[in-house]
Amino acid sequence: MRVLLFAVVLAACASQPPAQAPTAAPVIAAERAFAADGATRGWGAAFRRAAAPEALTLSPGPVNAQANLAEIDGDGDTSLAWAPAFAGISIGGDFGFTTGPFWVRRRDGILGHYFTVWRRQPDGGWKWIFDAGTNVRDAGPPVADNADIPTLPVALEHAASGEVAIAEVTALEAGRPSPAALAELLAHNGRVNRPDQAPAVGRAAGLALFAADGALTYAPYQREAAASGDMVFSLGEVRGGETPGYYARIWQRRPEGWRIVFDEIVLNRG
């Protein structure tokens, strides 16, 4: 399964949204280049190349991803494959995410769905700051490398800065400590992934998965934001279930307020 990777990267200073809204093409291209590198040089080498220097992985707790990946014997094999099926980007064009299926080449069946958060680097390139795979139920087939995929509409609202965006989301999450309360802020086009469940696309399907979370509670670990103040990534532990794990979600600022556009739970099964 995909390695769970994330980074502690402080939100940059505020930036004004561009006159013309960006598209998610840059993060889609970064993800596809990442996958192509894995097919050529092996997944270990690809993960090292695409990761931000300060990226972390859970093994089982947080460790530096580059140090952890350096312990891989060789570069990893080339059989692991993945492709984006949905993506989004901030209005400032500096922050985004991709998600989609991953599988093993020459074997039938999708193993699960990954979720990757990307941040644009000072040199203009992209590095991931978080990556996690969840063994959702997906009958496939795998997504073609060059397929047109749906993307999240760019935000129409933004906070004054990334720091302000994080503060606003922090307050929201603190005031909604249960799945039932948090689900009220799921966007109409939100997506939800849960282990052993079919991926939920849309609010109705997503609410059903939140309801099945029952009495879980959340313990925040890290939040990152777009400098443009319209997108926040939130990561933390989920507690109260039979198997411990982590949640990862993307918030987007909209005219009606902050809304969850992606939410997943990754269990610590090994």
ABEGO torsion letter per residue (X at the ends): XBBBBBBBBBBBBBBBBBABBBBAAAAAAAAAAAAAAAAAAEAAAAAAAABBAABBBBOABBBBAAAAAAABBEAEBAABBBBBABBBBBAAGABBBBBEBBBBBGBBEBAEBBBBBBBBBAAGBBBBABBBBBBBBBAOBBBBAABBBBBBBBBABBBABAAAAAAAAAAAAAABABAAAAAAABBAABBBBBBGBBBBBEAAAAAAAAAAAEABBBBBABBBBBAAGABBBBBBBBBGBABBBBBBBBBBBBAAEBBBABBBBBBBAX
